[in-house]
Structure formats: structure tokens, C-alpha cells
Amino acid sequence: MANETLEAFKQRMALTLTQDIQWGDMDAFRHVNNTIYFRYFENIRIRYFDHTGVNELMKQSQIGPILGSTDCRFMAPLTYPDTITIGTCITDRGDKRFTMSYEIFSHQQQKIVASGSGVIVYYDYNNNTSCQIPQQIIEAIDK
């Protein structure tokens, strides 16, 4: 969103994570490499899975998430040094999958510099097949 403050950004998201850009995140073109954005999305995705009990249930039952697809839209380059806040929220949910929306807010630039999404499919790792999202996870997502 144009001219959005960091606080407004955090209010829109179900969960946020703030971290510093690392020197090693940059490439020969002197900006954060495009592949690193997917690592940033992964960081908030795993934090969200911890927050909602997905990872704990996965340990107990071997039923959990698998990334079905992901994308990223780059709006402005990131460079070192900077601090970013990564946010996520669930934008769609079906019986066996949900979609996570991601956004990255640059503290230096005071704006969203990238957005993306990931389709998370629920998977039974014991039987190697997709499965229904467990009720306790649905309840945690819908909070």
C-alpha cells in the first residue's frame, strides 16, 4: 500500500518478523539477490507455522505443510544496510490448502518493497498424499 507506515503494515498482517539485511544477501549488482526474498518469505512462513501449532502437530503426526507454489513481485531493490519487517496473512483457505500472502517493508525506504504468496498444501508424509487440514490448524488460522 502506498505511503503506509510500519505500524499500519503490522496491523494488517497476522504475524510479522523484523530482521536486518545481511551483507551476504547482496549480489554482484549491489542489491539483495532475488533468491533471498524467498528465504525472507520462508522465515515468516516458518514463524507462522510455529505460532499456529503447525510445526508441533507435524512432529506428532507426520501430517503437515508442503509448499505447492510461490511467487514474488519486486517493487524496489533492497540494499545493505537496512532492516526489514516481513509480514504474512492467510488470504484463502480450502479443505486441503491455504494461501499465504507475504510483504516486505523496508525501514530505510519506509515502504513495501516486495510482495508474494505461497500455496501451502496439507500433506500426509506417512502416506505420501495430500490430506485435509486438521481442525486444530483451521481454528488457529481462522483466529
DSSP file (Angstrom, degrees, kcal/mol; ACC not computed):
  #  RESIDUE AA STRUCTURE BP1 BP2  ACC     N-H-->O    O-->H-N    N-H-->O    O-->H-N    TCO  KAPPA ALPHA  PHI   PSI    X-CA   Y-CA   Z-CA
    1    1 A M    >         0   0    0      0, 0.0     3,-1.2     0, 0.0   111,-0.4   0.000 360.0 360.0 360.0 136.4    0.0    0.0    0.0
    2    2 A A  T 3   -     0   0    0      1,-0.3   109,-0.1   109,-0.1     0, 0.0  -0.369 360.0  -1.5 -67.2 137.6    1.3    3.4   -0.9
    3    3 A N  T 3  S+     0   0    0      1,-0.2     2,-0.3   107,-0.1    -1,-0.3   0.759  88.6 160.5  57.0  29.8    2.6    5.6    1.9
    4    4 A E    <   -     0   0    0     -3,-1.2    -1,-0.2     1,-0.1     2,-0.1  -0.632  35.4-129.1 -82.2 137.8    1.8    3.1    4.5
    5    5 A T     >  -     0   0    0     -2,-0.3     4,-2.4     1,-0.1     5,-0.1  -0.415  21.9-112.3 -79.6 161.8    3.5    3.4    7.9
    6    6 A L  H  > S+     0   0    0      1,-0.2     4,-2.6     2,-0.2     5,-0.2   0.905 118.8  52.5 -59.4 -41.9    5.3    0.5    9.5
    7    7 A E  H  > S+     0   0    0      2,-0.2     4,-1.9     1,-0.2    -1,-0.2   0.902 109.4  47.9 -63.8 -41.1    2.7    0.4   12.3
    8    8 A A  H  > S+     0   0    0      2,-0.2     4,-1.5     1,-0.2    -1,-0.2   0.897 110.9  52.7 -64.8 -39.9   -0.2    0.3    9.8
    9    9 A F  H  X S+     0   0    0     -4,-2.4     4,-1.0     1,-0.2     3,-0.4   0.942 108.9  48.9 -58.7 -49.1    1.6   -2.5    7.9
   10   10 A K  H  < S+     0   0    0     -4,-2.6     3,-0.4     1,-0.2    -1,-0.2   0.858 107.8  55.3 -61.5 -35.9    2.0   -4.5   11.1
   11   11 A Q  H  < S+     0   0    0     -4,-1.9    -1,-0.2     1,-0.2    -2,-0.2   0.837 105.6  52.1 -66.5 -32.8   -1.7   -4.1   11.9
   12   12 A R  H  < S+     0   0    0     -4,-1.5    -1,-0.2    -3,-0.4     2,-0.2   0.739  99.8  78.2 -74.2 -23.3   -2.7   -5.5    8.5
   13   13 A M  S  < S-     0   0    0     -4,-1.0    76,-0.2    -3,-0.4     3,-0.1  -0.568  71.7-141.8 -93.2 149.6   -0.7   -8.7    9.0
   14   14 A A  S    S+     0   0    0     74,-1.8     2,-0.3     1,-0.3    75,-0.2   0.824  91.3   2.6 -72.2 -32.1   -1.5  -11.7   11.0
   15   15 A L  E     -A   88   0A   0     73,-1.5    73,-2.1     2,-0.0     2,-0.3  -0.985  67.6-165.0-155.6 143.2    2.2  -12.0   12.0
   16   16 A T  E     -A   87   0A   0     -2,-0.3     2,-0.3    71,-0.2    71,-0.2  -0.913   4.1-163.6-130.3 160.4    5.4  -10.0   11.4
   17   17 A L  E     -A   86   0A   0     69,-2.1    69,-3.2    -2,-0.3     2,-0.4  -0.986   9.2-153.3-143.1 128.9    9.1  -10.6   11.8
   18   18 A T  E     +A   85   0A   0     -2,-0.3     2,-0.3    67,-0.2    67,-0.2  -0.897  25.3 156.5-108.4 133.7   11.8   -7.9   11.8
   19   19 A Q  E     -A   84   0A   0     65,-2.5    65,-3.2    -2,-0.4     2,-0.2  -0.981  38.3-107.2-150.5 158.9   15.3   -8.7   10.7
   20   20 A D  E     -A   83   0A   0     -2,-0.3     2,-0.3    63,-0.2    63,-0.3  -0.612  34.5-112.0 -86.3 147.0   18.4   -6.9    9.4
   21   21 A I        -     0   0    0     61,-3.1     2,-0.3    -2,-0.2    61,-0.3  -0.614  35.7-136.6 -70.3 136.9   19.6   -7.3    5.8
   22   22 A Q    >   -     0   0    0     -2,-0.3     3,-2.0     1,-0.1     4,-0.4  -0.752  12.3-124.9 -97.6 145.4   22.9   -9.2    5.8
   23   23 A W  G >  S+     0   0    0     -2,-0.3     3,-1.6     1,-0.3    57,-0.1   0.887 112.3  58.2 -53.0 -41.3   25.9   -8.2    3.7
   24   24 A G  G 3  S+     0   0    0      1,-0.3    -1,-0.3     8,-0.0    -3,-0.0   0.545  88.5  74.8 -70.7  -6.9   25.9  -11.6    2.1
   25   25 A D  G <  S+     0   0    0     -3,-2.0     8,-2.5     7,-0.1    -1,-0.3   0.695  83.6  86.2 -74.7 -18.6   22.3  -11.2    0.9
   26   26 A M  B <   -F   32   0B   0     -3,-1.6     6,-0.2    -4,-0.4     2,-0.2  -0.411  65.0-152.3 -85.1 159.4   23.6   -8.9   -1.8
   27   27 A D    >   -     0   0    0      4,-2.1     3,-2.1    -2,-0.1     4,-0.1  -0.473  43.2 -75.0-116.7-170.0   24.8  -10.0   -5.2
   28   28 A A  T 3  S+     0   0    0      1,-0.3    -2,-0.0    -2,-0.2     0, 0.0   0.668 126.8  63.7 -64.3 -17.2   27.3   -8.5   -7.8
   29   29 A F  T 3  S-     0   0    0      2,-0.2    -1,-0.3     1,-0.0     3,-0.1   0.328 115.0-115.8 -89.6   7.4   24.7   -5.9   -8.8
   30   30 A R  S <  S+     0   0    0     -3,-2.1     2,-0.3     1,-0.2    -2,-0.1   0.772  82.9  92.2  64.5  32.4   24.9   -4.5   -5.2
   31   31 A H  S    S-     0   0    0     -4,-0.1    -4,-2.1    48,-0.1    -2,-0.2  -0.950  91.7 -71.0-141.8 165.9   21.3   -5.2   -4.2
   32   32 A V  B     -F   26   0B   0     46,-3.0    -6,-0.3    -2,-0.3    46,-0.2  -0.353  59.0-111.9 -59.7 129.1   19.7   -8.2   -2.4
   33   33 A N    >>  -     0   0    0     -8,-2.5     3,-1.4     1,-0.1     4,-0.7  -0.303  20.5-119.9 -63.5 144.5   19.6  -11.1   -4.8
   34   34 A N  H >> S+     0   0    0      1,-0.3     3,-0.7     2,-0.2     4,-0.6   0.808 110.8  59.9 -58.5 -31.7   16.2  -12.2   -5.9
   35   35 A T  H >> S+     0   0    0      1,-0.2     4,-0.8     2,-0.2     3,-0.6   0.781  94.2  65.6 -68.7 -24.4   16.5  -15.7   -4.4
   36   36 A I  H <> S+     0   0    0     -3,-1.4     4,-2.2     1,-0.2     3,-0.4   0.817  88.8  65.9 -68.8 -30.2   17.0  -14.2   -0.9
   37   37 A Y  H <X S+     0   0    0     -4,-0.7     4,-2.4    -3,-0.7    -1,-0.2   0.871  98.0  54.4 -58.7 -36.0   13.4  -12.8   -1.0
   38   38 A F  H <X S+     0   0    0     -4,-0.6     4,-2.1    -3,-0.6    -1,-0.3   0.832 105.8  52.5 -68.5 -30.5   12.2  -16.4   -1.0
   39   39 A R  H  X S+     0   0    0     -4,-0.8     4,-2.5    -3,-0.4    -2,-0.2   0.901 107.7  51.4 -67.5 -41.0   14.3  -17.0    2.1
   40   40 A Y  H  X S+     0   0    0     -4,-2.2     4,-1.8     2,-0.2    -2,-0.2   0.926 110.7  48.5 -60.3 -43.8   12.6  -14.0    3.8
   41   41 A F  H  X S+     0   0    0     -4,-2.4     4,-2.4     1,-0.2    -1,-0.2   0.903 110.4  51.8 -61.9 -40.3    9.2  -15.5    2.9
   42   42 A E  H  X S+     0   0    0     -4,-2.1     4,-2.8     1,-0.2     5,-0.3   0.898 104.6  57.0 -63.0 -40.2   10.3  -18.8    4.3
   43   43 A N  H  X S+     0   0    0     -4,-2.5     4,-1.8     1,-0.2    -1,-0.2   0.924 112.6  39.4 -57.5 -46.4   11.4  -17.1    7.6
   44   44 A I  H  X S+     0   0    0     -4,-1.8     4,-2.6     2,-0.2    -1,-0.2   0.857 113.4  56.2 -74.4 -33.5    7.9  -15.7    8.2
   45   45 A R  H  X S+     0   0    0     -4,-2.4     4,-2.4     2,-0.2    -2,-0.2   0.940 110.4  43.7 -62.2 -46.8    6.2  -18.8    6.9
   46   46 A I  H  X S+     0   0    0     -4,-2.8     4,-2.4     2,-0.2    -1,-0.2   0.888 112.6  52.4 -67.4 -38.3    8.1  -21.0    9.5
   47   47 A R  H  X S+     0   0    0     -4,-1.8     4,-2.5    -5,-0.3    -1,-0.2   0.909 110.2  49.1 -61.3 -41.1    7.5  -18.4   12.2
   48   48 A Y  H  X S+     0   0    0     -4,-2.6     4,-2.2     2,-0.2     6,-0.3   0.908 109.1  52.3 -64.1 -42.1    3.7  -18.6   11.3
   49   49 A F  H  X>S+     0   0    0     -4,-2.4     5,-1.3     1,-0.2     6,-1.1   0.887 111.5  46.8 -62.2 -39.2    3.8  -22.4   11.4
   50   50 A D  H ><5S+     0   0    0     -4,-2.4     3,-0.8     1,-0.2    -2,-0.2   0.933 112.2  51.2 -63.3 -45.4    5.4  -22.2   14.9
   51   51 A H  H 3<5S+     0   0    0     -4,-2.5    -2,-0.2     1,-0.2    -1,-0.2   0.828 115.1  40.7 -62.4 -36.5    2.8  -19.6   16.0
   52   52 A T  H 3<5S-     0   0    0     -4,-2.2    -1,-0.2    -5,-0.1    -2,-0.2   0.434 113.3-109.6 -97.3  -0.4   -0.2  -21.6   14.9
   53   53 A G  T <X5S+     0   0    0     -3,-0.8     4,-2.3    -4,-0.7     5,-0.2   0.518  80.1 127.0  86.8   4.9    1.0  -25.1   16.0
   54   54 A V  H  ><S+     0   0    0     -5,-1.3     4,-2.1    -6,-0.3    -4,-0.2   0.934  74.6  46.4 -60.6 -47.3    1.6  -26.4   12.5
   55   55 A N  H  > S+     0   0    0     -6,-1.1     4,-1.9     2,-0.2    -1,-0.2   0.884 112.1  50.2 -66.3 -38.4    5.2  -27.5   13.3
   56   56 A E  H  > S+     0   0    0     -7,-0.3     4,-1.7     2,-0.2    -1,-0.2   0.929 111.9  47.3 -65.7 -44.7    4.3  -29.1   16.6
   57   57 A L  H  X S+     0   0    0     -4,-2.3     4,-2.8     1,-0.2     6,-0.5   0.876 108.6  56.3 -63.7 -36.7    1.5  -31.2   15.0
   58   58 A M  H  X S+     0   0    0     -4,-2.1     4,-2.2    -5,-0.2    -1,-0.2   0.908 105.8  50.6 -61.2 -42.4    3.8  -32.1   12.2
   59   59 A K  H  < S+     0   0    0     -4,-1.9    -1,-0.2     1,-0.2    -2,-0.2   0.888 116.7  41.4 -61.2 -39.2    6.3  -33.6   14.7
   60   60 A Q  H  < S+     0   0    0     -4,-1.7    -2,-0.2    -5,-0.1    -1,-0.2   0.867 132.2  16.9 -77.8 -38.3    3.5  -35.6   16.4
   61   61 A S  H  < S-     0   0    0     -4,-2.8    65,-0.2     2,-0.2    -3,-0.2   0.576  86.4-125.2-117.1 -12.7    1.5  -36.9   13.3
   62   62 A Q  S  < S+     0   0    0     -4,-2.2    63,-2.4    -5,-0.4    64,-0.5   0.754  75.5 121.1  62.8  24.2    3.7  -36.5   10.2
   63   63 A I  E     +B  124   0A   0     -6,-0.5    -1,-0.3    61,-0.2    -2,-0.2  -0.985  38.6 110.9-115.8 122.4    0.8  -34.5    8.7
   64   64 A G  E     -B  123   0A   0     59,-2.6    59,-3.4    -2,-0.5    67,-0.1  -0.900  58.0 -41.6-168.9-166.0    1.8  -31.0    7.8
   65   65 A P  E     -B  122   0A   0      0, 0.0     2,-0.3     0, 0.0    57,-0.2  -0.403  32.1-177.2 -84.2 152.5    2.5  -28.4    5.1
   66   66 A I  E     -B  121   0A   0     55,-1.7    55,-2.9    -2,-0.1     2,-0.6  -0.977  35.0-113.4-140.2 138.5    4.3  -28.7    1.8
   67   67 A L  E     -B  120   0A   0     -2,-0.3    53,-0.2    53,-0.2     3,-0.1  -0.599  31.2-179.8 -76.2 118.2    4.9  -25.7   -0.4
   68   68 A G  E     -     0   0A   0     51,-3.3     2,-0.3    -2,-0.6    -1,-0.2   0.843  64.9 -19.7 -86.7 -37.9    2.9  -26.1   -3.6
   69   69 A S  E     -B  119   0A   0     50,-1.0    50,-2.2     2,-0.0    -1,-0.3  -0.975  58.1-169.5-163.6 160.4    3.9  -22.9   -5.3
   70   70 A T  E     -B  118   0A   0     -2,-0.3     2,-0.3    48,-0.2    48,-0.2  -0.989   3.4-177.4-153.7 155.3    5.3  -19.5   -4.6
   71   71 A D  E     -B  117   0A   0     46,-2.0    46,-1.2    -2,-0.3     2,-0.3  -0.968   8.8-154.9-149.7 164.3    5.8  -16.2   -6.3
   72   72 A C  E     -B  116   0A   0     -2,-0.3     2,-0.5    44,-0.2    44,-0.3  -0.994   5.4-157.3-146.0 137.8    7.4  -12.7   -5.7
   73   73 A R  E     -B  115   0A   0     42,-3.6    42,-2.0    -2,-0.3     2,-0.5  -0.975  18.0-148.7-113.3 119.2    6.8   -9.3   -7.1
   74   74 A F  E     +B  114   0A   0     -2,-0.5    40,-0.2    40,-0.2    39,-0.0  -0.775  24.4 167.5 -92.6 124.5    9.8   -6.9   -6.7
   75   75 A M        +     0   0    0     38,-3.1    39,-0.2    -2,-0.5    -1,-0.1   0.706  68.1   1.6-108.9 -27.9    8.8   -3.3   -6.3
   76   76 A A  S    S-     0   0    0     37,-1.7    -1,-0.4     0, 0.0     2,-0.1  -0.963  79.8-103.0-158.4 144.4   12.1   -1.7   -5.1
   77   77 A P        -     0   0    0      0, 0.0     2,-0.4     0, 0.0    37,-0.0  -0.406  28.3-141.0 -72.3 146.5   15.6   -3.1   -4.6
   78   78 A L        -     0   0    0    -46,-0.2   -46,-3.0    -2,-0.1     2,-0.3  -0.829  21.7-176.9-101.0 145.6   16.9   -3.7   -1.1
   79   79 A T        -     0   0    0     -2,-0.4   -58,-0.1   -48,-0.2   -48,-0.1  -0.953  30.2 -68.0-138.2 159.4   20.5   -3.0   -0.1
   80   80 A Y  S    S+     0   0    0     -2,-0.3   -58,-0.1   -57,-0.1     2,-0.1  -0.723 106.1  43.0 -84.7 138.2   22.7   -3.3    2.9
   81   81 A P  S    S+     0   0    0      0, 0.0     2,-0.3     0, 0.0    -2,-0.1   0.580  86.3 110.0 -88.6 147.9   22.4   -1.8    5.5
   82   82 A D        -     0   0    0    -61,-0.3   -61,-3.1    -2,-0.1     2,-0.4  -0.950  52.6-132.7-165.9 160.0   18.7   -1.9    6.1
   83   83 A T  E     -A   20   0A   0     -2,-0.3    24,-2.9   -63,-0.3    25,-0.5  -0.965  25.2-164.3-117.8 139.8   16.2   -3.5    8.4
   84   84 A I  E     -AC  19 106A   0    -65,-3.2   -65,-2.5    -2,-0.4     2,-0.5  -0.904  15.0-149.4-123.1 152.6   13.1   -5.2    7.0
   85   85 A T  E     -AC  18 105A   0     20,-2.2    20,-2.9    -2,-0.3     2,-0.4  -0.993  16.2-158.3-118.3 124.4    9.8   -6.3    8.5
   86   86 A I  E     -AC  17 104A   0    -69,-3.2   -69,-2.1    -2,-0.5     2,-0.3  -0.856  12.0-169.9-102.5 132.8    8.2   -9.3    6.8
   87   87 A G  E     -AC  16 103A   0     16,-2.8    16,-1.8    -2,-0.4     2,-0.3  -0.892   7.0-175.6-124.1 155.0    4.5   -9.8    7.2
   88   88 A T  E     +AC  15 102A   0    -73,-2.1   -74,-1.8    -2,-0.3   -73,-1.5  -0.989   7.1 168.5-144.1 154.2    2.1  -12.6    6.4
   89   89 A C  E     - C   0 101A   0     12,-1.5    12,-3.2    -2,-0.3     2,-0.5  -0.965  39.6-104.2-155.4 159.7   -1.6  -13.4    6.5
   90   90 A I  E     + C   0 100A   0     -2,-0.3    10,-0.2    10,-0.2     3,-0.1  -0.769  33.5 175.3 -89.5 126.2   -3.8  -16.1    5.1
   91   91 A T  E     +     0   0A   0      8,-2.4     2,-0.3    -2,-0.5     9,-0.1   0.559  65.5  14.7-108.6 -11.9   -5.8  -14.9    2.1
   92   92 A D  E     - C   0  99A   0      7,-1.0     7,-2.8     2,-0.0     2,-0.4  -0.966  59.6-169.8-161.0 144.4   -7.6  -18.0    1.0
   93   93 A R  E     + C   0  98A   0     -2,-0.3     5,-0.3     5,-0.2     2,-0.2  -0.987   7.1 173.1-143.6 132.6   -8.3  -21.5    2.6
   94   94 A G        -     0   0    0      3,-3.8    39,-0.1    -2,-0.4    -2,-0.0  -0.446  52.4 -83.6-115.6-165.7   -9.7  -24.6    1.1
   95   95 A D  S    S+     0   0    0     -2,-0.2    38,-2.7     1,-0.2     3,-0.1   0.848 125.6  17.2 -70.5 -35.1  -10.1  -28.2    2.5
   96   96 A K  S    S+     0   0    0     36,-0.2    26,-3.4     1,-0.1     2,-0.3   0.379 126.9  33.4-120.4   1.6   -6.5  -29.2    1.7
   97   97 A R  E     - D   0 121A   0     24,-0.2    -3,-3.8    36,-0.1     2,-0.3  -0.984  51.3-163.7-153.9 160.0   -4.6  -26.0    1.1
   98   98 A F  E     -CD  93 120A   0     22,-2.2    22,-3.4    -2,-0.3     2,-0.5  -0.979  20.4-127.3-143.7 159.1   -4.3  -22.3    2.1
   99   99 A T  E     -CD  92 119A   0     -7,-2.8    -8,-2.4    -2,-0.3    -7,-1.0  -0.920  16.1-156.6-110.8 128.7   -2.6  -19.3    0.5
  100  100 A M  E     -CD  90 118A   0     18,-2.9    18,-2.1    -2,-0.5     2,-0.4  -0.886   6.9-150.4-101.8 131.6   -0.2  -17.2    2.5
  101  101 A S  E     -CD  89 117A   0    -12,-3.2   -12,-1.5    -2,-0.5     2,-0.4  -0.842  15.4-164.9 -97.2 139.1    0.3  -13.6    1.4
  102  102 A Y  E     +CD  88 116A   0     14,-2.9    14,-2.4    -2,-0.4     2,-0.3  -0.947  10.8 178.2-124.5 145.3    3.8  -12.1    2.1
  103  103 A E  E     -CD  87 115A   0    -16,-1.8   -16,-2.8    -2,-0.4     2,-0.5  -0.992  15.9-149.2-142.2 147.6    5.0   -8.5    2.1
  104  104 A I  E     -CD  86 114A   0     10,-2.5     9,-2.8    -2,-0.3    10,-1.0  -0.975  10.0-161.4-119.3 123.9    8.4   -7.0    2.9
  105  105 A F  E     -CD  85 112A   0    -20,-2.9   -20,-2.2    -2,-0.5     2,-0.5  -0.916  10.6-144.3-107.4 123.0    8.6   -3.5    4.4
  106  106 A S  E  >> -CD  84 111A   0      5,-2.9     4,-1.6    -2,-0.5     5,-1.1  -0.756   3.8-159.7 -86.9 125.1   11.9   -1.6    4.2
  107  107 A H  T  45S+     0   0    0    -24,-2.9    -1,-0.2    -2,-0.5   -23,-0.1   0.883  93.6  50.6 -69.7 -38.1   12.6    0.6    7.2
  108  108 A Q  T  45S+     0   0    0    -25,-0.5    -1,-0.2     1,-0.2   -24,-0.1   0.911 120.6  33.4 -65.5 -43.1   15.2    2.6    5.3
  109  109 A Q  T  45S-     0   0    0      2,-0.2    -1,-0.2     0, 0.0    -2,-0.2   0.649  98.4-138.1 -87.8 -16.6   12.8    3.3    2.4
  110  110 A Q  T  <5 +     0   0    0     -4,-1.6     2,-0.3     1,-0.2    -3,-0.2   0.912  68.7  85.1  57.5  46.3    9.7    3.4    4.5
  111  111 A K  E   <S- D   0 106A   0     -5,-1.1    -5,-2.9  -108,-0.1     2,-0.4  -0.984  89.0 -82.8-162.7 166.6    7.6    1.3    2.0
  112  112 A I  E     + D   0 105A   0   -111,-0.4    -7,-0.3    -2,-0.3     3,-0.1  -0.663  37.9 179.7 -76.6 127.4    6.8   -2.1    0.9
  113  113 A V  E     +     0   0A   0     -9,-2.8   -38,-3.1    -2,-0.4   -37,-1.7   0.566  62.8  13.3-108.1 -13.3    9.5   -3.3   -1.5
  114  114 A A  E     -BD  74 104A   0    -10,-1.0   -10,-2.5   -40,-0.2     2,-0.3  -0.981  56.1-173.4-159.3 150.3    8.2   -6.8   -2.4
  115  115 A S  E     +BD  73 103A   0    -42,-2.0   -42,-3.6    -2,-0.3     2,-0.3  -0.976  17.0 147.7-142.1 156.9    5.1   -8.9   -2.1
  116  116 A G  E     -BD  72 102A   0    -14,-2.4   -14,-2.9    -2,-0.3     2,-0.3  -0.937  26.7-130.4-166.6-172.9    4.3  -12.5   -2.9
  117  117 A S  E     -BD  71 101A   0    -46,-1.2   -46,-2.0    -2,-0.3     2,-0.4  -0.978   4.3-154.6-151.6 162.9    2.3  -15.6   -2.0
  118  118 A G  E     -BD  70 100A   0    -18,-2.1   -18,-2.9    -2,-0.3     2,-0.7  -0.985  14.0-141.3-142.3 131.6    2.7  -19.2   -1.3
  119  119 A V  E     -BD  69  99A   0    -50,-2.2   -51,-3.3    -2,-0.4   -50,-1.0  -0.847  20.9-158.8 -92.3 120.3    0.2  -22.0   -1.7
  120  120 A I  E     -BD  67  98A   0    -22,-3.4   -22,-2.2    -2,-0.7     2,-0.4  -0.893   3.8-161.8-104.7 120.3    0.5  -24.4    1.2
  121  121 A V  E     -BD  66  97A   0    -55,-2.9   -55,-1.7    -2,-0.6     2,-0.4  -0.840  19.6-124.9-102.0 135.9   -0.8  -27.9    0.7
  122  122 A Y  E     -B   65   0A   0    -26,-3.4     9,-2.0    -2,-0.4     2,-0.4  -0.668  35.7-169.6 -81.9 136.5   -1.5  -30.2    3.6
  123  123 A Y  E     -BE  64 130A   0    -59,-3.4   -59,-2.6    -2,-0.4     2,-0.9  -0.979  28.8-141.7-137.6 135.7    0.3  -33.4    3.2
  124  124 A D  E  >> -BE  63 129A   0      5,-3.4     5,-1.4    -2,-0.4     4,-1.3  -0.844  18.0-170.4 -94.6 101.5    0.3  -36.8    4.9
  125  125 A Y  T  45S+     0   0    0    -63,-2.4    -1,-0.2    -2,-0.9   -62,-0.1   0.715  81.9  59.3 -69.8 -20.9    4.0  -37.7    4.9
  126  126 A N  T  45S+     0   0    0    -64,-0.5    -1,-0.2   -65,-0.2   -63,-0.1   0.870 119.7  26.7 -72.0 -36.6    3.3  -41.2    6.0
  127  127 A N  T  45S-     0   0    0     -3,-0.4    -2,-0.2     2,-0.2    -1,-0.2   0.393 102.3-126.2-108.3   0.6    1.2  -42.0    3.0
  128  128 A N  T  <5S+     0   0    0     -4,-1.3     2,-0.3     1,-0.2    -3,-0.2   0.930  70.9 109.0  53.7  52.3    2.7  -39.5    0.5
  129  129 A T  E   <S-E  124   0A   0     -5,-1.4    -5,-3.4     0, 0.0    -1,-0.2  -0.991  74.0 -97.9-151.3 154.5   -0.6  -37.9   -0.3
  130  130 A S  E     -E  123   0A   0     -2,-0.3     2,-0.3    -7,-0.2    -7,-0.3  -0.349  46.7-178.4 -68.0 158.4   -2.4  -34.6    0.2
  131  131 A C        -     0   0    0     -9,-2.0    -9,-0.3   -35,-0.3     2,-0.0  -0.930  31.9 -71.5-151.1 171.8   -4.9  -34.6    3.0
  132  132 A Q        -     0   0    0     -2,-0.3   -36,-0.2     1,-0.1   -37,-0.1  -0.353  53.8-105.1 -65.2 146.7   -7.5  -32.4    4.8
  133  133 A I        -     0   0    0    -38,-2.7    -1,-0.1   -39,-0.1     5,-0.1  -0.632  45.5-108.0 -70.2 127.9   -6.1  -29.6    7.0
  134  134 A P    >>  -     0   0    0      0, 0.0     4,-2.1     0, 0.0     3,-0.9  -0.264  23.2-119.1 -59.9 146.1   -6.6  -30.8   10.6
  135  135 A Q  H 3> S+     0   0    0      1,-0.3     4,-2.6     2,-0.2     5,-0.2   0.856 111.7  56.5 -56.7 -40.2   -9.3  -29.0   12.6
  136  136 A Q  H 3> S+     0   0    0      1,-0.2     4,-1.5     2,-0.2    -1,-0.3   0.823 108.6  47.9 -65.8 -28.6   -7.0  -27.5   15.2
  137  137 A I  H <> S+     0   0    0     -3,-0.9     4,-2.6     2,-0.2    -1,-0.2   0.890 109.3  52.7 -76.1 -40.6   -4.9  -25.9   12.4
  138  138 A I  H  X S+     0   0    0     -4,-2.1     4,-2.4     1,-0.2    -2,-0.2   0.926 110.1  49.1 -57.1 -44.8   -8.1  -24.5   10.8
  139  139 A E  H  < S+     0   0    0     -4,-2.6     4,-0.5     1,-0.2    -1,-0.2   0.891 111.6  48.3 -63.3 -39.8   -9.0  -23.0   14.1
  140  140 A A  H >< S+     0   0    0     -4,-1.5     3,-0.6    -5,-0.2    -1,-0.2   0.890 113.5  47.4 -68.4 -39.2   -5.6  -21.4   14.6
  141  141 A I  H 3< S+     0   0    0     -4,-2.6    -2,-0.2     1,-0.2   -51,-0.2   0.892 110.2  52.5 -66.6 -40.4   -5.6  -20.0   11.1
  142  142 A D  T 3<        0   0    0     -4,-2.4    -1,-0.2     1,-0.2    -2,-0.2   0.513 360.0 360.0 -79.3  -4.0   -9.1  -18.6   11.4
  143  143 A K    <         0   0    0     -3,-0.6    -1,-0.2    -4,-0.5    -2,-0.1   0.514 360.0 360.0 -63.7 360.0   -8.3  -16.7   14.7
